[in-house]
Amino acid sequence: MANKQMTGAEMVVQALIDQGVDTVFGYPGGAVLPIYDEIFQQEKINHILVRHEQGATHAAEGYARSTGKPGVVLVTSGPGATNAVTGMTDALMDSIPMIVLCGQVPTFMIGNDAFQEADTVGITRPCSKHNWLVKDTDQLSDVIHQAFHVATHGRPGPVLVDIPKDVQFAKGTYVPPKAASTQHYAPKVKGDIEKITELVEMMEKAQRPILYTGGGVINSGDSATALLRELAKETGFPVTSTLMGLGAYPASGDQWLGMLGMHGLYEANMAMHGCDLMINIGARFDDRITGRVDAFSPHSKKAHIDIDASSINKIIHVDVPIIGDVAHVLEDLLRVWKSRGRKTHKEGLAKWWKKIEEWRTKRCLEYKNSETIIKPQYALQRLEALTKHRKDRFICTEVGQHQMWAAQYLGFEEPNHWMTSGGLGTMGYGLPASVGVQVAHPDALVINVAGEASWLMNMQEMGTARQYNLPIKQFILNNERLGMVRQWQQLLHGNRYSHSWSEALPDFVVLAQAFGAKGIKCTDPSDLDDAIMEMLNYDGPVVFDCGVEKHENCYPMIPSGAPHNEMLMGEDTGEDAIGTKGAVMV
Amino acid sequence: MSPLKIKKGSSKHSAYDLKDPNADYIERHTLACVVTNEAGVLARVIGLFSGRGYNIESLTVAEVDHEGHRSRITIVTVGTPAVITQIKAQLERMVPVHDVHDLTEEGASVERELALFKVTGTGNDRIEALRLAEIFRANVVDSTLESFVFEMTGHSEKIDAFADLMRPLGLVEQARTGVAALSRGAK
């Protein structure tokens, strides 16, 4: 397409179409009216009207995470932009590609404290990968194409383009994506072959290796997942993953140890602690993973594959740093390993697996079930049993105990089917994320595993679900507590439950009905299966209020400041455990 | 007593590891960054330092290539070797940053700073100030009967030394540019 003249607002829509965007999550306001006027007059882009700009950003994250495409958000100036800040920070921490387009007051009013003016590029500088204030319509399309390029290349992340209203009205020359000036941002994707060979040599000798995988595998795309699975299968190495990486290696796979970290599985953490070769693939040694840094996996050589050089040696010193894209590096790694005769230390590996099997017998996820009260773990086991056959099942979560239980008790067979706020830990993420996932996959089964406190933070998005007939299932584990906060207060602050419960919770069934959704309440374990089936069989949005044990703790747990081999286990849980028997150090 | 037997107020167990693992060796490094000269680029660099808790001892910035829209930012920073490596990696991943050179690590370099000193006084102090200025090769760029403004270029330590000498002689004001640096040799 030849360069042509159009208004800034027309350019925004044209640029989105040329970038292959089909869906935009947004909320109108004074400073974006020209763009909304253009959206009104076209049919190629589907605009989803959210109820709060934070909802738009999390919906875009859900859309992006479940499709592998960038999420697009359109908001107005001032409060529209500031409301997007939490979602942008969340996307930055979890490396989710997102483009936020926001209106700004006209250029001649910037700096005058105009109505709905905020220093948006100033506010979002630390929570975006990059941002731009466009003061000239001639540069607008070029900047939008650059924004897509930056958001999706290298380590993905959120970007923001701030567009003053006069720039939206003025005419300028449209530049198509191919002619845009994107060439100067070109992160390296191929890893250093010498380092890769060094890692292969270590793999050949390793007696206690482990693959520690993260969200980078999923961000790298389907080929990275396929290569990881091939690497695991060919070498026979055990695999664990961070919260963000679940699904890259299938939960049903024989070599799957489960999630690692603060609430990770005993066998995964013990294997991390005891390994002699740790291969970090697209993870970042987050403090929820490492526990006490100076006691982290003390006897291992470590390799780290990451596209972001600043992630390497940031927290944990590694012996073999490999800067590059997971898929590119794994492809080279497998090629080199195969060409050298596909060697592994068979004897050592057999012994290592024997050790892992021993750890597995600990059965760290066992809990004391009840016939009268629904245990949250039981609720998730039933949800898993009744939905795991659905290949089109997508799970979102809020943040807290329910999130960790979901990661522990639900099995993920494929990447991009698990949407959760990892790095930032944003309560209120799950409901809008489930909206975004359902928009991207209209016929899929989209479940948001929630806690009642998190869910209330963005419950207004039920209105969005109703408006667009999105049959999202909100599975709320209602313990009438901020469960994780309460757990920390019990374990670390002498049972002083400071402000960790709500004394005025709504009736979720009535609340669901008020939004035009179906409400289901269940408090009896013997009714649970029927109630879950009722939720699954209902064609429309459902709010499922699952009343669960109020003082259940989430185990295993590595208290911060402790190494991986000092896990708290859930021998005794519930109210009677407080102060007396309690959990013990292992 | 809680199951972990932790006293109220103890920071031994916390949501975060409260001990700074990097509280060991501190090094001073001079970094030169070539950046796109666009609005906000300096704010980005400064924001990176403040946001991640890095130190800035001095920072200078000016456009060096008008046609190519390139500016050069020279930063003197202090930190442990691990922190210095992090700073460089964090700078390099920024979209408008094209090149980061660690002049301290990449071999010999020349560092210069420009300073202006206003020294007031009469009599012997005034004569002594002028005599020391000659020794330090500082130029007089402004003079009244009671004051001099000296201009001086040199390594920061030399400028520090001169400032220390001027202080008892009537130093009332000083302005310094911060360090500009280049690597030595043809490369």
Boltz contact constraints between the chains, C-beta under 6 A:
constraints:
  - contact:
      token1: [A, 125]
      token2: [B, 47]
      max_distance: 6.0
  - contact:
      token1: [A, 126]
      token2: [B, 47]
      max_distance: 6.0
  - contact:
      token1: [A, 126]
      token2: [B, 51]
      max_distance: 6.0
  - contact:
      token1: [A, 130]
      token2: [B, 95]
      max_distance: 6.0
  - contact:
      token1: [A, 150]
      token2: [B, 95]
      max_distance: 6.0
  - contact:
      token1: [A, 185]
      token2: [B, 95]
      max_distance: 6.0
  - contact:
      token1: [A, 293]
      token2: [B, 21]
      max_distance: 6.0
  - contact:
      token1: [A, 309]
      token2: [B, 89]
      max_distance: 6.0
  - contact:
      token1: [A, 310]
      token2: [B, 89]
      max_distance: 6.0
  - contact:
      token1: [A, 310]
      token2: [B, 90]
      max_distance: 6.0
  - contact:
      token1: [A, 310]
      token2: [B, 93]
      max_distance: 6.0
  - contact:
      token1: [A, 314]
      token2: [B, 86]
      max_distance: 6.0
  - contact:
      token1: [A, 491]
      token2: [B, 2]
      max_distance: 6.0
  - contact:
      token1: [A, 491]
      token2: [B, 3]
      max_distance: 6.0
  - contact:
      token1: [A, 491]
      token2: [B, 4]
      max_distance: 6.0
  - contact:
      token1: [A, 492]
      token2: [B, 6]
      max_distance: 6.0
  - contact:
      token1: [A, 492]
      token2: [B, 13]
      max_distance: 6.0
  - contact:
      token1: [A, 494]
      token2: [B, 2]
      max_distance: 6.0
  - contact:
      token1: [A, 494]
      token2: [B, 8]
      max_distance: 6.0
  - contact:
      token1: [A, 559]
      token2: [B, 13]
      max_distance: 6.0
  - contact:
      token1: [A, 560]
      token2: [B, 14]
      max_distance: 6.0
  - contact:
      token1: [A, 560]
      token2: [B, 15]
      max_distance: 6.0
  - contact:
      token1: [A, 561]
      token2: [B, 13]
      max_distance: 6.0
  - contact:
      token1: [A, 561]
      token2: [B, 17]
      max_distance: 6.0
  - contact:
      token1: [A, 582]
      token2: [B, 3]
      max_distance: 6.0
  - contact:
      token1: [A, 583]
      token2: [B, 3]
      max_distance: 6.0
